[in-house]
Amino acid sequence: MTIEQVDKLESLYKEPSARAIGKEMTSLDPHARTIIAHSPFLLMATSDAAGRCDVSPKGDAPGFVAVENDTTLLVPDRPGNNRLDGLRNVLENPHVGLLFLVPGVDETLRVNGKARIIDDPERLATLAVNGRAPTTALEVSVEQVFLHCPKAFIRSGLWDLEKQVEKGTIPSMGRMLADQIGGGLDAAELDRATAEAVKNNLY
């Protein structure tokens, strides 16, 4: 059975608590700033004009996302695969969702807002690492901020070292790409190229 009406959906769940509703903010308070300052990793959700979605990982040293003020964030776009999926989406649809993670902490911070792509050298210079500024950054105008409860992390045991998957359980990136793309690609060579890119092109 498919649920297509909001009232039907809501009838299956309890009413959200006053706390769940009241925690929503429209700007970054000191606690949100603290989480962002300690976060080395976030997930960024975007969609194009037709609603096709993309989620992209962003990571760097803790605090890599700059807080310019209570309603403005700068997210550097470090070197990647150059597909530009998320950036292309922002050009069509500026709405973005950010989920900030802090290793070992089960609570997360959700930030939703509107983004635009900037290439202003002075602002990009503030995001430089090892003397290299990003080519672009996303300026996110904050509209919605709230903490997310720890249940998903507790259920998954994400930070539990005993639950880490042993290396080799999942094939290497090169092996998977060779199988997926085909055309006689050599898995070992792809792994070497990936390792070289990681070594020389992080910034």
C-alpha positions in Angstrom: 0.0 0.0 0.0 1.3 3.4 -0.9 0.8 6.4 1.3 0.0 9.5 -0.8 -1.8 11.9 1.7 -0.2 13.8 4.5 -3.0 13.1 6.9 -2.6 9.4 6.4 1.1 9.6 6.9 0.7 11.7 10.1 -1.9 9.2 11.5 0.8 6.5 11.6 3.1 8.5 13.9 2.8 10.2 17.2 2.7 14.0 17.4 6.2 15.5 17.5 7.1 16.8 21.0 7.2 20.5 21.8 11.0 20.1 22.2 11.3 18.6 18.7 9.4 21.6 17.3 11.0 24.2 19.5 14.6 23.3 18.8 14.4 24.8 15.3 16.3 28.0 14.9 16.9 30.4 12.0 20.5 31.3 12.8 23.6 29.8 14.3 23.8 29.9 18.1 27.0 29.3 20.1 26.3 25.5 20.3 25.8 25.3 16.5 29.1 27.2 16.0 30.9 24.8 18.4 29.7 21.8 16.4 30.8 23.3 13.1 34.2 24.3 14.6 34.8 20.6 15.6 33.3 19.0 12.5 35.7 17.6 9.9 33.0 16.1 7.7 29.6 17.0 6.4 27.0 15.7 3.9 25.6 18.2 1.5 22.2 17.5 -0.2 21.2 19.3 -3.3 18.7 18.8 -6.1 18.3 20.1 -9.7 15.3 22.0 -11.1 13.5 18.7 -11.7 14.0 17.5 -8.1 16.7 14.9 -8.9 18.8 14.7 -5.7 22.4 14.4 -4.9 24.3 14.0 -1.6 28.0 14.9 -1.6 30.6 14.3 1.2 32.7 17.3 2.2 35.7 16.8 4.5 38.8 18.5 5.8 40.4 19.5 9.1 37.9 20.3 11.9 36.3 23.7 11.3 37.0 23.7 7.6 33.6 25.3 7.0 33.9 29.0 7.8 31.2 30.8 9.9 31.2 34.4 8.6 28.3 35.4 10.8 25.2 34.0 12.4 23.5 33.3 9.1 26.3 32.8 6.6 28.6 29.8 6.0 31.4 29.3 3.5 31.9 25.7 2.3 35.1 25.3 0.3 35.0 23.0 -2.8 38.2 21.0 -2.5 39.6 19.0 -5.5 37.4 16.0 -6.4 36.3 14.2 -9.5 35.2 17.4 -11.3 31.7 16.0 -12.0 30.4 19.2 -10.3 27.0 17.5 -9.5 26.2 19.5 -6.4 27.5 22.8 -7.9 25.5 22.3 -11.1 22.4 21.7 -8.9 22.9 24.9 -7.0 22.9 26.8 -10.2 19.4 25.4 -10.9 18.1 25.2 -7.4 19.8 27.1 -4.6 18.3 25.1 -1.7 20.8 23.0 0.2 20.9 20.8 3.3 24.0 20.3 5.4 24.5 17.5 8.0 27.6 18.1 10.2 29.2 15.1 11.9 31.8 15.1 14.7 33.7 11.8 15.2 32.7 10.1 18.4 29.7 12.4 18.9 26.3 10.8 18.2 24.4 14.1 17.8 24.5 15.9 14.5 23.7 19.4 13.3 21.4 20.0 10.4 21.6 23.3 8.5 19.3 24.1 5.6 19.4 27.2 3.5 20.1 28.7 0.1 23.5 28.6 -1.5 25.4 30.5 -4.2 28.7 29.8 -5.8 31.4 32.4 -5.2 34.9 32.8 -6.7 35.9 36.0 -4.9 39.7 35.7 -4.4 39.7 37.5 -1.0 37.0 35.3 0.5 38.5 32.1 -1.0 41.9 33.0 0.5 40.4 32.7 4.0 39.8 29.0 3.1 43.2 28.2 1.8 45.2 25.1 3.1 48.9 24.7 2.4 48.8 27.9 0.5 46.1 26.7 -1.9 42.7 28.3 -2.0 39.7 26.4 -3.4 38.6 27.2 -6.9 35.1 28.1 -5.6 33.1 27.9 -2.4 29.5 27.8 -1.5 28.1 30.7 0.4 25.2 29.3 2.4 22.6 31.7 3.7 21.2 29.9 6.8 17.4 29.5 7.1 16.9 26.5 9.4 19.2 25.1 12.1 18.6 22.2 14.5 20.2 19.4 16.4 19.4 15.8 15.4 19.0 13.2 18.1 21.6 10.3 18.4 19.3 7.4 17.7 20.6 6.6 14.2 24.2 6.6 15.4 23.4 4.4 18.4 21.5 1.9 16.3 24.2 1.8 13.6 27.2 1.8 16.0 29.0 4.0 13.6 31.7 5.1 16.0 32.1 1.6 17.5 35.6 0.4 16.6 34.6 -3.2 17.1 32.0 -2.8 14.3 34.5 -1.4 11.7 34.6 -3.4 8.5 37.9 -5.2 7.9 39.9 -4.0 4.9 39.3 -6.3 2.0 35.7 -7.0 2.8 34.7 -4.5 0.2 36.7 -4.5 -3.0 39.1 -1.7 -3.7 37.9 1.4 -5.6 40.0 0.3 -8.6 38.4 -3.2 -8.6 34.9 -1.8 -8.5 35.5 0.8 -11.2 37.1 -1.7 -13.5 34.1 -4.0 -13.1 31.5 -1.2 -13.4 33.1 0.7 -16.4 34.6 -2.3 -18.2 36.6 -1.7 -21.4 39.6 -3.6 -20.2 40.5 -1.2 -17.4 43.1 -2.5 -15.0 42.0 -2.5 -11.4 45.6 -2.3 -10.0 46.4 0.7 -12.2 43.2 2.4 -11.2 44.1 1.9 -7.5 47.6 3.3 -8.1 46.1 6.4 -9.9 43.7 6.9 -7.0 46.5 6.7 -4.4 48.6 9.2 -6.4 45.7 11.6 -6.7 45.1 11.4 -2.9 48.8 12.0 -2.3 49.3 14.9 -4.6 45.9 16.6 -5.2 44.1 16.9 -1.8 44.2 20.7 -2.2 
